[in-house]
Amino acid sequence: MKTEFILLRHGETEWNHLGRLQGHLDSPLSARGLRQADALAARLASVSFHALYCSDLGRALETARRIAARTGHPVLQDPRLRERGLGILEGLTRDEASQRHPEVFADYSAGRPDFVVPGGESTSQRLRHALECLEELGTRHVGARLVVVTHGGVLSSLFRHCLGIPPATPRTFSVLNASWNQFDYTAGAFRLVTWGDVNHLRDASRDDT
């Protein structure tokens, strides 16, 4: 019997808009991000699901709280769903990071899965944490549908893991803010069902024009 996961990326943040690397640091949802979170909440209000989990970082937590206000679910936080810690690169734009920490930024940009950013962690470490959490939830809630609010890096790594894409391969796919991504979990394995669905954001996008 499968467990259904609806995995959501948080709404746009001020730092997303400015192109700053966030990692474990936080910035608030932008006005657009708040509308995106509300659009997710409106869509989920008509969907039956068992539980709402999220990263404990503020941007994911605010997105989840807006969903919970519509659906009535308690928000269950788990730090294993966090974004990858980027250590000394956090809070910098890519240009700033390349100027202040050129060697570190070059190694980070190369996408090697086991490269640990000083003061942070590697992509493979973060994926292990996320998989541990999701597999635990999949086993705990067999036959149920779960909603999980997490981050772009986690979703990107899970996408690669699920499809067998080598983690160091340059990314040729998008991970959109407030995107709706569905996976099934059965017998210890994930299967991709839907990726990058943002149909719920059509009205929110019109508000930005």
trRosetta pair geometry for C-beta under 8 A, 3 or more apart (Angstrom, degrees):
i j d omega theta_ij theta_ji phi_ij phi_ji
1 142 5.3 84 90 169 112 101
1 143 4.7 -13 154 -72 132 88
1 186 7.4 -157 101 -122 22 94
2 142 8.0 168 116 -158 10 68
2 143 7.4 96 70 -92 42 39
2 184 4.6 -16 -170 -171 138 108
2 185 6.3 138 -162 66 77 45
2 186 4.3 -47 -98 -71 84 103
3 137 7.3 168 154 122 155 76
3 138 4.2 -175 50 -144 146 72
3 139 7.9 -86 -24 -39 147 23
3 141 5.5 97 -130 93 125 85
3 142 5.8 -88 -62 -116 100 37
3 143 6.8 -27 -87 5 64 22
3 144 6.0 4 -134 56 85 67
3 145 7.8 163 -174 -92 60 31
3 146 6.7 11 171 2 105 112
3 184 7.2 144 73 -161 45 58
3 185 4.5 -18 59 59 98 104
3 186 7.6 176 19 -67 65 57
4 144 7.3 -122 38 114 80 40
4 145 4.1 -19 73 -111 114 77
4 146 7.0 165 88 22 59 64
4 182 6.9 -16 -171 -162 92 103
4 183 7.9 155 -158 85 48 45
4 184 5.9 -29 -102 -104 61 72
4 185 7.9 -161 -73 19 17 78
4 193 8.0 -10 -141 0 91 158
5 134 6.8 9 -99 -153 156 110
5 137 7.8 89 -95 103 112 125
5 138 7.3 -52 -51 -84 115 97
5 145 7.8 -177 -74 -158 20 58
5 146 5.5 -19 -110 68 64 96
5 148 6.0 -14 -163 9 102 119
5 182 6.7 154 86 -153 60 52
5 183 4.6 -9 61 62 113 88
5 184 7.3 -176 19 -87 81 22
5 185 6.3 60 -18 -18 114 107
5 190 7.9 -33 29 -133 136 107
6 44 7.8 161 111 -105 156 108
6 47 7.6 46 -37 142 165 156
6 49 6.9 -79 19 -100 126 148
6 145 6.9 36 -12 176 102 98
6 146 7.1 -163 28 95 72 46
6 147 4.8 -22 70 -108 107 70
6 148 7.1 161 82 23 53 68
6 180 6.4 -26 -167 -160 99 87
6 181 7.5 133 -165 70 49 44
6 182 5.6 -22 -103 -97 61 81
7 148 5.0 -18 -111 69 68 103
7 150 6.2 -26 -166 26 96 115
7 155 6.2 159 134 -105 126 99
7 158 7.3 -67 153 77 175 159
7 181 4.6 -39 71 76 94 98
7 182 7.3 170 19 -89 77 26
7 183 6.3 21 -6 8 121 107
8 40 6.0 79 -147 -146 146 145
8 63 7.0 -160 121 144 125 135
8 147 6.8 13 -6 -173 117 90
8 148 6.9 173 24 86 75 49
8 149 4.9 -30 74 -106 106 66
8 150 7.2 132 71 25 52 63
8 178 6.9 -9 -173 -149 100 41
8 179 7.0 173 -146 80 56 45
8 180 6.2 -13 -100 -102 83 54
8 181 7.3 172 -81 25 33 80
9 149 7.8 82 -159 -158 8 66
9 150 6.8 -51 -103 80 50 61
9 151 6.5 62 -136 -146 82 20
9 152 5.5 46 -131 -71 132 67
9 155 5.8 -64 -70 -15 102 151
9 175 6.3 127 -68 163 153 90
9 176 6.7 167 51 92 141 44
9 177 5.7 -121 112 -132 117 33
9 178 6.2 -76 81 -29 82 17
9 179 5.1 33 24 37 111 84
9 181 7.7 58 -21 -1 87 117
10 13 7.3 27 115 -43 121 99
10 29 7.4 -126 161 -91 105 105
10 33 7.4 20 144 -164 84 117
10 37 7.4 -8 -166 -86 65 105
10 55 7.8 -73 -46 43 122 121
10 59 4.5 100 143 137 159 93
10 60 4.5 -107 -68 -89 125 56
10 62 7.5 72 -154 61 117 85
10 63 4.3 -158 -135 -17 76 147
10 149 6.0 76 -77 177 75 104
10 150 7.6 -123 -28 96 85 17
10 151 6.6 -8 6 -95 106 62
10 177 6.9 -43 94 -149 53 83
10 178 7.2 -33 139 -69 23 61
11 29 4.8 39 88 -138 116 122
11 30 7.7 -137 137 44 101 72
11 32 7.5 -177 175 114 105 64
11 33 3.3 123 136 -171 105 78
11 34 6.4 137 128 -54 162 22
11 35 7.7 146 -148 58 138 47
11 36 3.9 152 -126 76 101 113
11 37 4.1 -75 -34 -44 137 89
11 40 7.6 -134 -63 0 97 127
11 59 7.3 -139 59 -177 68 90
11 62 7.6 -79 39 98 112 103
11 63 5.2 167 -2 -94 90 109
11 177 5.7 59 -159 170 32 111
11 178 4.9 31 -98 -62 63 107
12 16 4.7 -132 -157 80 74 141
12 17 6.2 76 166 -53 116 89
12 29 6.7 95 81 -155 50 74
12 30 5.0 -36 110 35 99 114
12 32 5.1 -2 57 94 135 104
12 33 3.7 -135 64 -74 63 94
12 36 6.1 101 5 9 85 147
12 177 4.3 42 -63 178 72 172
12 178 7.3 -53 -22 -14 72 105
13 16 4.5 110 49 -1 72 99
13 17 7.1 -134 96 -2 45 85
13 22 6.9 73 64 -87 152 146
13 26 7.6 -130 -142 -172 151 62
13 27 4.7 117 163 81 121 94
13 28 6.5 156 -148 95 87 26
13 29 5.6 -76 -101 -102 61 39
13 30 6.1 122 -178 -21 17 83
13 33 5.8 50 -68 -66 35 166
13 59 5.0 -54 -72 -113 125 135
14 17 5.7 -56 -157 35 33 113
14 18 6.4 16 151 -7 67 111
14 27 4.4 -108 55 149 97 127
14 28 5.9 43 -9 62 114 70
14 29 7.7 110 -24 149 73 9
14 30 5.2 136 -74 -75 55 86
15 18 5.5 -60 -138 48 38 103
15 19 7.8 -101 172 55 60 17
15 20 3.9 -79 -159 62 97 109
15 21 7.8 -72 164 52 124 14
15 22 5.2 129 99 -77 144 100
15 27 4.0 134 -16 20 105 145
15 91 7.7 -88 -125 -122 138 46
16 19 7.7 32 179 -70 27 31
16 20 7.9 -73 -48 47 21 71
16 22 7.6 -21 -59 -36 71 131
16 27 7.9 -159 -4 68 69 121
16 30 7.2 -109 57 -11 101 121
16 33 7.4 116 43 -73 135 128
16 177 6.3 77 175 -73 164 134
17 30 5.3 79 -29 -66 136 152
17 32 7.5 123 -80 39 123 125
18 93 7.1 -98 141 -85 87 104
19 93 5.2 45 107 -133 99 96
19 94 6.6 -68 160 1 110 94
20 27 7.3 80 71 -18 130 146
20 91 6.0 -17 180 -163 123 29
20 92 6.5 158 -148 85 82 15
20 93 5.5 -63 -94 -74 61 60
21 86 5.3 -107 154 115 122 167
21 89 5.1 -22 91 138 156 98
21 90 5.8 -116 108 -115 95 37
21 91 7.0 -35 70 19 76 22
21 92 5.7 -1 31 62 108 69
21 93 7.5 154 -9 -115 80 16
21 94 7.2 107 -43 -69 105 63
21 97 6.5 45 -1 -54 138 143
22 25 5.6 -135 -167 73 59 80
22 26 6.8 52 -166 -102 109 31
22 27 6.7 -110 -113 9 111 95
22 59 7.6 -13 -176 -1 157 148
22 83 6.4 42 96 83 103 164
22 86 7.5 106 80 19 34 131
22 90 6.6 16 171 -145 19 87
22 91 7.8 72 -112 -65 37 44
23 83 5.8 -160 -146 109 27 114
23 84 6.3 -65 -126 98 77 60
23 85 5.1 67 -175 -148 111 34
23 86 3.3 -130 -71 17 134 94
23 87 7.2 -134 -158 1 167 37
23 89 7.1 119 -33 81 137 87
23 90 4.2 -87 41 -95 128 108
23 120 6.2 -80 -147 -121 142 127
24 57 6.8 -141 -147 -97 52 121
24 82 6.4 18 -105 177 84 134
24 83 6.8 -163 -70 71 48 91
24 85 4.7 2 -24 -110 116 83
24 86 7.5 -171 6 22 74 69
24 90 6.7 -50 46 -104 68 152
24 120 7.7 -177 -1 -123 110 89
25 90 4.4 131 0 169 121 125
25 91 5.5 -6 70 -56 169 90
26 57 5.7 178 -87 -175 111 93
26 58 4.2 75 -164 34 153 116
26 59 5.9 -172 -146 -24 94 91
27 59 7.2 27 64 -67 54 118
28 58 7.2 -61 -98 131 54 129
28 59 7.5 162 -147 -91 22 80
28 62 7.4 67 -151 -29 71 168
29 33 3.5 -142 -168 106 90 125
29 34 5.0 126 119 -58 125 70
29 36 7.9 -143 -164 50 122 101
29 37 6.4 -27 -144 -18 163 133
29 59 6.1 131 -64 -137 79 79
29 62 5.4 -141 -15 102 122 142
29 63 7.1 135 -79 -62 138 80
30 33 4.4 102 45 3 70 103
30 34 7.2 -127 94 -5 40 82
31 34 5.9 -49 -153 30 32 112
31 35 6.9 30 150 -14 62 103
32 35 5.7 -56 -155 37 36 110
32 36 6.3 38 148 -22 67 105
32 204 7.3 106 -161 164 71 107
32 208 6.0 32 -108 -88 113 124
33 36 5.3 -50 -146 35 36 115
33 37 6.4 37 154 -20 66 101
33 59 7.6 -56 176 -153 148 99
33 63 7.8 -81 169 -80 97 99
33 177 6.6 -81 -111 172 87 141
33 178 7.4 177 -142 -43 62 116
34 37 5.7 -50 -148 34 32 111
34 38 6.4 31 153 -16 63 106
34 66 7.5 163 -154 -83 66 157
35 38 5.6 -55 -148 39 33 111
35 39 6.3 38 151 -24 65 104
35 204 4.2 149 139 -142 111 108
35 207 5.9 -140 -149 65 161 149
36 39 5.6 -53 -149 33 32 113
36 40 6.7 35 151 -18 64 100
36 63 8.0 -33 103 -120 92 107
36 177 6.0 15 163 130 170 104
36 178 3.6 -133 169 -45 117 158
36 201 6.0 1 -122 -112 84 110
36 204 5.6 130 -80 156 54 164
37 40 5.7 -50 -153 34 35 113
37 41 6.4 37 148 -20 65 105
37 62 6.8 -64 -108 124 167 83
37 63 4.4 -138 -117 -126 114 69
37 66 4.3 82 142 59 115 151
37 67 7.2 -103 -178 -41 84 79
37 178 6.6 -126 -67 -103 46 116
38 41 5.3 -50 -148 35 36 116
38 42 6.4 40 152 -22 66 101
38 66 5.7 -88 -78 171 58 133
38 204 7.6 148 68 -91 93 122
39 42 5.7 -48 -146 33 33 112
39 43 6.6 32 154 -17 63 104
39 178 6.7 62 67 173 110 143
39 200 4.6 143 154 143 101 97
39 201 5.4 110 116 -93 162 54
39 203 6.8 172 -110 61 118 97
39 204 4.7 -79 -47 -35 141 131
40 43 5.8 -58 -152 37 32 109
40 44 6.1 21 156 -12 68 111
40 63 6.9 24 55 -173 149 99
40 66 7.5 88 67 97 100 110
40 67 5.9 -50 114 -84 103 105
40 178 5.6 -136 -47 -158 118 98
40 180 7.4 166 -122 -72 95 99
40 200 6.2 107 -86 111 44 150
41 44 5.9 -61 -142 43 29 105
41 45 6.4 47 153 -42 63 97
41 66 5.0 -106 -50 135 138 84
41 67 4.5 -154 -98 -104 82 48
41 69 6.7 -3 -150 61 146 87
41 70 4.1 128 172 8 103 141
41 71 7.2 -135 -154 -22 77 92
42 45 5.7 -38 -153 8 31 120
42 70 6.7 -124 -76 -137 38 164
42 200 6.9 162 73 -163 96 114
43 46 7.1 -76 -177 37 36 94
43 47 7.0 21 140 -16 70 119
43 180 7.4 -79 112 -76 156 145
43 200 4.2 -59 -51 -106 137 141
44 47 5.0 -66 -146 39 50 114
44 49 7.2 -44 -161 13 101 130
44 67 5.5 17 57 -151 150 105
44 70 6.7 114 78 91 93 124
44 71 5.6 -48 124 -63 106 131
44 147 6.4 40 -133 -102 138 158
45 70 4.5 -79 -81 156 106 117
45 71 5.9 -142 -102 -77 54 74
47 145 7.7 -111 158 125 104 146
48 145 6.9 96 105 50 70 135
49 52 7.4 90 106 -65 123 75
49 71 7.7 -12 50 -168 101 147
49 73 7.6 -31 88 -65 97 150
49 144 7.6 86 -166 166 61 89
49 145 4.4 -97 -121 103 79 101
49 146 6.4 126 -176 -109 111 16
49 147 5.2 73 133 -24 163 100
50 141 5.8 166 88 -158 151 129
50 144 3.8 -16 -12 -172 153 127
50 145 5.9 142 -2 60 89 55
50 146 6.0 -43 57 -81 98 66
51 73 6.5 147 -146 -161 36 129
51 76 6.3 -3 173 10 111 138
51 141 6.6 -123 20 -96 124 151
51 144 7.2 40 8 144 94 143
51 146 5.4 -15 63 -124 86 88
51 147 7.4 -157 97 36 45 72
52 64 6.0 144 159 -160 115 103
52 67 6.3 178 -141 106 143 124
52 68 5.9 -170 85 -81 162 92
52 71 7.0 131 -52 81 139 138
52 73 4.0 117 0 112 120 139
52 74 7.0 179 54 82 101 41
52 75 5.8 -54 107 -108 113 53
52 76 6.5 143 88 18 57 87
52 146 7.8 169 -85 -167 27 69
52 147 5.0 -14 -112 72 71 106
52 148 7.9 170 -160 -82 46 35
52 149 7.6 21 -177 -9 89 102
53 64 8.0 -84 118 -125 20 142
53 76 4.8 -44 -104 79 67 101
53 77 7.6 144 -162 -97 65 16
53 78 6.0 -3 -171 7 111 115
53 81 6.8 153 141 -43 105 158
53 137 6.6 -77 -22 -109 162 150
53 146 6.5 9 8 177 110 115
53 147 7.2 169 30 91 65 54
53 148 4.7 -13 73 -111 100 78
53 149 7.4 -168 99 24 51 67
54 60 4.8 172 179 146 106 105
54 61 5.9 146 116 -92 136 50
54 63 7.3 171 -133 74 140 93
54 64 3.8 -91 -46 -53 155 152
54 75 6.0 -25 20 -168 121 98
54 76 7.2 134 19 72 68 52
54 77 5.9 -37 74 -106 79 62
54 78 7.5 152 77 27 31 74
54 81 6.5 -156 168 96 29 150
54 148 6.8 162 -85 -164 46 52
54 149 3.9 -3 -115 58 102 101
54 150 7.1 -166 -148 -65 57 53
55 60 3.8 69 56 60 102 162
55 61 7.1 -101 89 -45 68 74
55 77 7.2 2 136 -151 19 80
55 78 7.2 -63 -105 71 34 62
55 79 7.2 59 -155 -128 66 32
55 81 4.0 -131 -77 104 72 96
55 82 4.9 123 -149 -86 114 45
55 83 7.1 43 -147 -20 162 67
55 149 6.6 -102 17 105 80 77
55 150 5.3 106 -32 -122 110 58
55 151 6.2 29 -30 -28 160 100
55 154 7.9 -171 -66 -13 127 154
56 60 7.6 13 19 72 10 118
56 61 6.4 30 -156 -63 34 119
56 77 4.2 76 -88 -179 86 122
56 78 6.9 -157 -34 66 95 16
56 79 4.9 -33 19 -82 126 70
56 81 7.6 119 -6 59 65 94
56 82 6.7 -37 43 -73 78 99
57 60 5.2 73 67 19 83 104
57 61 6.6 -164 89 -11 35 97
57 82 5.6 105 -28 -128 113 87
57 83 6.5 -17 -3 9 162 96
57 151 7.4 30 47 -63 140 126
58 61 5.4 -61 -138 41 30 112
58 62 6.0 30 165 -21 69 104
59 62 6.1 -47 -142 33 26 108
59 63 6.7 28 154 -16 58 106
59 151 8.0 79 84 -98 117 96
60 63 5.7 -56 -153 37 34 113
60 64 6.2 31 152 -18 68 108
60 81 7.2 -174 157 119 167 113
60 149 4.7 153 -168 127 90 103
60 150 6.2 14 -122 -113 140 21
60 151 6.5 -76 -64 -58 123 82
61 64 5.7 -55 -145 39 31 110
61 65 6.2 34 155 -23 65 106
61 75 7.0 92 -149 161 74 145
61 77 6.7 2 -101 -100 105 116
61 149 7.9 160 -71 95 24 134
62 65 5.7 -50 -143 33 31 113
62 66 6.7 31 156 -18 62 103
63 66 6.1 -60 -157 34 30 108
63 67 6.7 29 148 -16 64 105
63 149 5.1 174 94 -157 116 144
63 178 7.4 -162 -136 -98 130 81
64 67 5.5 -54 -153 36 37 113
64 68 6.1 38 151 -22 69 106
64 75 4.7 111 133 -132 120 118
64 149 4.4 -143 -66 22 97 149
65 68 5.5 -51 -143 37 34 114
65 69 6.5 44 154 -29 63 99
65 75 5.9 -38 -81 -54 64 155
66 69 5.7 -42 -149 23 33 116
66 70 7.3 22 154 -8 58 103
67 70 6.2 -70 -165 40 35 103
67 71 5.9 -4 158 8 75 119
67 73 7.6 -20 122 49 95 112
67 147 7.0 -145 158 132 154 148
67 149 7.2 -175 7 -55 143 132
68 71 6.1 -72 -127 54 31 90
68 72 7.0 -151 -174 23 63 3
68 73 5.3 -106 -122 68 82 72
68 74 6.9 35 -140 -139 132 11
68 75 5.0 -81 -50 -54 151 95
73 147 7.7 133 58 47 166 121
78 81 5.1 81 83 -3 93 106
78 133 5.4 135 137 -141 143 133
79 82 5.4 -3 -173 -28 61 117
80 129 4.2 -155 -151 167 83 93
80 130 6.1 166 151 -85 85 37
80 132 6.0 -99 -164 74 148 102
80 133 3.8 165 98 -51 131 127
81 129 8.0 -140 -50 128 26 101
81 130 6.2 86 -111 -117 48 83
81 133 5.8 -119 -57 104 80 166
81 148 6.6 -144 -129 -177 143 109
81 149 7.8 87 148 85 141 51
81 150 4.7 -112 180 -106 101 102
81 151 7.6 140 154 3 73 90
81 154 6.6 28 -165 -116 60 169
82 85 7.5 27 126 -52 128 80
82 126 7.5 -104 87 -141 80 104
82 129 7.5 -18 43 115 87 144
82 151 6.9 15 171 -2 34 137
82 154 7.8 150 93 -55 28 128
83 126 7.5 -15 164 -150 32 145
83 150 7.9 145 -65 173 64 76
83 151 3.8 -105 -78 141 89 172
83 152 7.3 23 -116 44 110 69
83 153 5.1 94 -151 33 79 121
83 154 6.6 -110 -103 -24 48 97
84 120 6.9 58 153 171 82 118
84 121 6.0 -135 -162 75 79 97
84 122 7.7 -73 -150 124 121 17
84 123 6.1 -33 -101 -100 150 54
84 125 7.9 108 -131 73 92 90
84 126 4.1 -85 -94 -46 82 160
84 151 8.0 -149 2 101 63 139
84 153 4.6 -97 0 139 104 159
84 154 7.8 175 -33 -56 77 68
85 90 7.7 -46 -169 -58 61 128
85 117 7.2 -153 113 62 71 115
85 119 7.5 -122 149 126 112 65
85 120 3.8 -172 119 -149 84 78
85 121 4.6 76 50 10 102 97
85 126 7.5 177 10 -77 69 114
86 89 4.4 -77 156 69 108 103
86 90 4.7 138 77 -63 99 80
86 108 7.5 57 -145 -133 98 142
86 117 5.2 -4 -157 80 48 168
86 120 4.7 -8 -146 -106 6 157
87 90 6.6 170 74 -12 17 101
87 117 4.2 -174 30 121 119 100
87 118 5.0 174 148 92 152 47
87 119 2.9 131 -147 78 101 85
87 120 3.0 -110 -23 -24 92 90
87 121 7.8 150 -37 -7 102 48
88 101 5.9 124 115 -73 121 157
88 104 6.6 7 72 136 121 170
88 117 6.8 -151 33 164 77 98
88 118 5.1 10 -3 81 120 100
88 119 5.1 111 -36 31 74 131
88 120 7.5 -112 9 -18 58 104
89 92 5.6 -95 -169 41 57 118
89 97 4.9 35 -140 -125 96 127
89 101 6.5 -111 -82 56 82 145
89 104 6.8 -157 -58 127 107 121
89 105 6.7 131 -106 -90 123 82
89 108 6.4 43 -51 -66 163 170
89 117 5.9 -74 8 -161 115 141
89 120 7.3 -35 30 -25 95 148
90 120 7.4 149 -36 -80 107 122
92 96 4.0 -138 -165 93 98 117
92 97 4.3 129 112 -60 134 83
92 100 6.7 -120 -124 35 151 134
93 96 4.6 96 50 8 77 102
93 97 6.9 -142 91 -6 39 87
94 97 5.6 -52 -143 37 32 112
94 98 6.3 31 158 -20 65 106
94 105 7.5 127 -160 -159 66 128
95 98 5.9 -56 -147 36 28 108
95 99 6.4 22 155 -15 63 110
96 99 5.9 -63 -149 40 30 107
96 100 5.9 9 163 -4 70 115
97 100 6.3 -63 -132 46 26 97
97 101 5.8 -41 -171 50 65 99
97 104 7.7 -100 179 92 94 99
97 105 4.4 137 137 -97 97 128
97 108 7.6 -56 156 55 138 147
98 101 7.7 -69 -106 67 13 59
98 102 5.8 45 -177 -110 56 67
98 105 4.7 -137 -91 107 54 159
98 106 7.7 86 -128 -55 83 71
99 102 7.0 11 -125 -65 11 88
101 104 4.0 -29 157 45 115 118
101 105 5.3 123 94 -26 85 93
102 105 5.9 -60 -139 41 24 107
102 106 6.2 28 160 -23 63 107
103 106 5.7 -53 -148 33 29 112
103 107 6.6 26 154 -14 63 105
104 107 5.9 -58 -152 38 31 108
104 108 6.2 32 151 -19 66 108
104 117 6.4 81 -175 -140 111 77
104 118 6.3 -71 -116 10 137 105
105 108 5.4 -52 -143 39 34 115
105 109 6.0 33 157 -20 67 108
106 109 5.8 -55 -143 38 28 109
106 110 6.5 37 153 -30 61 103
107 110 5.7 -48 -151 23 32 117
107 112 6.7 -50 -175 28 79 118
107 115 5.0 -178 157 -155 106 146
108 115 6.6 -157 -88 115 46 137
108 117 5.9 37 -89 -88 114 107
110 115 7.3 99 67 -25 104 157
110 168 7.5 -13 144 -152 76 103
111 123 7.6 15 -165 -20 61 155
111 167 7.2 -167 159 139 96 72
111 168 4.9 133 111 -144 100 59
111 169 7.7 -96 127 55 147 22
111 170 6.9 180 1 -92 161 50
111 171 7.8 -176 -113 -24 145 88
112 115 4.3 89 77 -24 103 110
112 168 5.7 11 -104 -105 44 116
113 122 6.3 74 154 164 50 112
113 123 4.6 -92 -141 72 64 112
113 124 4.3 77 155 -46 102 101
113 127 7.8 -27 -160 8 113 135
113 167 4.0 51 -72 103 126 143
113 168 6.1 -99 -24 -56 87 81
114 122 5.1 -2 -153 -158 29 159
114 123 7.8 -73 -51 47 26 81
114 124 5.4 -10 -83 17 63 135
115 122 5.6 142 68 -118 36 98
115 123 7.6 35 49 4 77 91
116 120 6.7 178 -179 84 67 71
116 121 5.9 -42 -135 -148 86 28
116 122 4.7 -62 -78 -49 65 90
116 125 7.3 49 -100 -7 95 138
117 120 3.6 8 75 50 106 125
117 121 7.0 -11 38 35 86 26
117 122 7.7 158 -2 -79 68 47
121 125 4.4 -109 176 79 113 138
121 126 5.8 126 107 -49 126 89
122 125 4.6 103 56 3 81 101
122 126 7.1 -150 94 -2 46 84
123 126 6.0 -60 -152 39 32 107
123 127 6.2 32 153 -20 67 107
123 153 7.2 -131 -124 -176 86 109
123 157 6.0 178 -179 -95 97 124
123 167 6.1 163 112 177 137 131
124 127 5.6 -51 -143 36 33 113
124 128 6.5 39 155 -23 64 102
124 167 7.0 108 -73 114 86 177
125 128 5.8 -54 -154 31 30 112
125 129 6.8 30 151 -17 63 103
126 129 5.7 -52 -153 34 37 112
126 130 6.3 31 153 -16 68 107
126 153 6.5 1 120 129 155 121
126 154 6.7 -113 150 -89 112 75
126 157 6.7 163 96 -11 100 166
127 130 5.7 -57 -146 40 33 109
127 131 6.0 31 158 -18 69 108
127 154 7.6 156 -99 -134 57 59
127 157 4.2 -134 -91 160 108 141
127 158 7.3 172 -136 -64 93 59
127 161 6.4 152 -164 -56 131 137
127 167 7.8 -100 -30 -108 157 138
128 131 5.9 -55 -142 39 28 108
128 132 6.2 34 157 -24 63 106
129 132 5.8 -57 -152 32 27 114
129 133 6.6 23 153 -16 63 107
130 133 5.8 -58 -152 37 32 110
130 134 6.1 21 157 -12 69 111
130 150 7.2 74 -131 -150 120 151
130 154 4.8 157 -101 -146 153 106
130 157 6.9 120 47 82 146 127
130 158 6.6 -100 124 -63 137 107
131 134 5.9 -58 -137 44 31 104
131 135 5.7 29 164 -17 68 111
131 158 7.6 162 -76 -103 81 89
131 161 7.2 -125 -80 166 124 169
132 135 6.2 -59 -142 40 21 107
132 136 6.3 23 156 -20 59 111
133 136 5.8 -62 -153 36 26 112
133 137 6.4 21 154 -15 65 108
134 137 5.6 -53 -145 39 33 110
134 138 6.1 37 153 -23 65 106
134 148 7.3 -21 -103 -78 95 173
134 158 7.7 67 -4 -114 167 133
134 185 7.0 -172 153 -81 96 147
134 190 7.5 13 130 -77 135 129
135 138 5.5 -50 -143 35 31 115
135 139 6.4 29 157 -16 63 105
135 185 7.2 -176 -112 -158 52 139
135 188 7.0 27 -141 -136 115 61
136 139 6.0 -59 -151 38 28 107
136 140 6.1 25 154 -18 65 112
137 140 5.6 -57 -140 40 32 110
137 141 5.9 -10 172 16 69 113
137 146 6.0 99 158 -137 125 178
137 148 7.6 124 92 -76 171 128
138 141 6.8 -73 -131 55 19 82
138 142 7.3 58 161 -83 57 62
138 185 3.6 -73 -132 111 141 153
139 142 6.6 -5 -158 -54 31 95
141 144 4.0 -71 169 45 102 129
141 146 5.8 100 88 -55 157 120
150 154 4.6 -76 152 73 129 146
150 155 6.4 151 91 -47 112 88
151 154 4.9 92 61 10 79 105
151 155 7.0 -151 95 -4 39 91
152 155 5.8 -60 -145 40 30 109
152 156 6.0 32 158 -22 67 108
152 175 4.2 124 -148 116 90 132
152 177 7.9 -46 -65 -78 113 58
153 156 5.7 -52 -143 36 30 113
153 157 6.3 27 159 -16 64 106
154 157 6.0 -59 -151 38 28 108
154 158 6.3 24 154 -17 65 109
155 158 5.8 -56 -144 38 30 109
155 159 6.2 37 155 -24 65 105
155 175 5.2 144 89 -143 122 124
155 179 7.7 117 -179 74 168 118
155 181 6.0 117 -147 32 120 162
156 159 5.7 -52 -149 32 29 115
156 160 6.6 26 154 -14 63 106
156 171 6.5 -30 -154 -115 127 135
156 173 7.8 164 -126 79 84 103
156 175 5.1 -76 -63 -52 93 148
157 160 5.8 -56 -150 38 32 110
157 161 6.1 34 152 -21 66 110
157 167 7.0 16 -131 -125 81 108
158 161 5.4 -54 -143 39 32 114
158 162 6.0 33 158 -22 67 108
158 183 7.2 -80 154 -57 127 158
158 190 7.0 -51 -174 109 99 168
159 162 6.0 -57 -145 35 24 109
159 163 6.3 -5 164 6 61 114
159 165 7.4 -4 122 30 77 131
159 173 6.9 -126 143 84 154 148
159 175 7.7 -144 -8 -86 145 108
159 181 7.8 -75 -76 -163 103 146
159 192 7.1 59 -131 -94 67 133
159 195 6.8 80 -118 -125 119 130
160 163 6.4 -75 -142 51 23 92
160 164 7.9 -104 171 73 55 9
160 165 4.1 -95 -141 69 76 102
160 166 7.4 -63 -173 80 117 16
160 167 5.6 109 133 -97 151 61
160 169 7.4 169 -131 47 122 108
161 164 7.9 26 180 -68 23 32
161 167 7.9 21 -66 -77 72 98
161 190 7.4 54 106 51 104 130
162 183 6.7 -119 -101 -125 152 124
162 190 4.8 -77 -106 99 106 110
162 191 7.0 144 -164 -118 114 18
162 192 5.1 116 131 -42 143 98
163 192 6.5 -4 -60 -9 95 139
165 169 5.5 -99 171 44 94 141
166 169 4.7 108 71 -28 87 103
169 172 7.9 -56 141 -1 103 99
173 195 7.7 -26 -180 153 136 139
173 196 7.7 -133 175 -50 102 139
174 196 6.1 83 82 -121 95 137
175 179 6.8 -137 -172 30 49 145
175 196 7.5 -115 -113 -92 35 95
176 179 4.1 106 68 -53 89 119
176 196 5.8 88 13 -144 111 86
176 198 5.6 -48 103 -61 150 136
178 198 6.8 86 99 -125 88 97
178 200 7.7 -116 150 82 111 109
178 201 6.1 118 102 -76 129 124
179 195 7.9 12 159 174 129 51
179 196 5.0 -41 -158 -131 137 44
179 197 6.5 122 -169 54 77 45
179 198 5.4 -56 -108 -67 72 93
180 194 6.8 -11 118 116 88 126
180 196 7.9 30 57 136 55 9
180 197 4.1 -48 68 72 102 102
180 198 7.0 166 12 -75 87 41
180 199 7.9 -49 30 29 132 81
180 200 6.9 86 -28 9 132 121
181 192 8.0 -49 -177 -143 94 89
181 194 6.3 -164 -144 98 38 75
181 195 5.3 24 -127 -123 95 51
181 196 6.6 37 -84 -36 94 39
181 197 7.2 170 -72 18 44 86
182 192 7.7 105 88 -168 60 51
182 193 4.0 -53 105 71 105 115
182 194 4.0 48 29 36 105 98
182 197 7.9 17 -9 7 97 130
183 190 4.9 -7 179 -167 128 106
183 191 6.5 149 -162 71 71 42
183 192 5.8 -39 -105 -102 81 44
183 193 6.2 -177 -96 8 23 92
184 190 7.1 148 78 -156 45 53
184 191 4.7 -13 58 57 96 100
184 193 5.8 88 -20 -45 92 119
185 189 7.3 172 -149 85 57 33
185 190 5.5 -25 -96 -97 75 68
185 191 7.8 -175 -78 17 29 73
186 189 6.4 -27 70 61 64 80
186 191 7.0 -5 23 -1 104 116
192 195 6.1 -1 -172 -51 121 108
194 197 5.3 -4 160 -28 121 124
197 200 7.8 63 134 1 90 91
198 201 4.5 -28 173 22 93 123
199 202 6.3 -15 -174 -25 49 109
200 204 7.8 32 130 2 67 118
201 204 4.7 -64 -156 50 65 115
201 205 5.5 71 142 -31 88 99
202 205 5.9 -55 -150 32 27 111
202 206 6.8 28 152 -19 61 103
203 206 5.6 -52 -153 31 36 113
203 207 6.9 43 148 -26 64 99
204 207 5.6 -48 -160 23 37 117
204 208 7.3 35 146 -20 62 101
205 208 5.7 -55 -161 28 41 112
205 209 7.3 45 147 -30 67 99
206 209 5.8 -47 -156 17 43 115
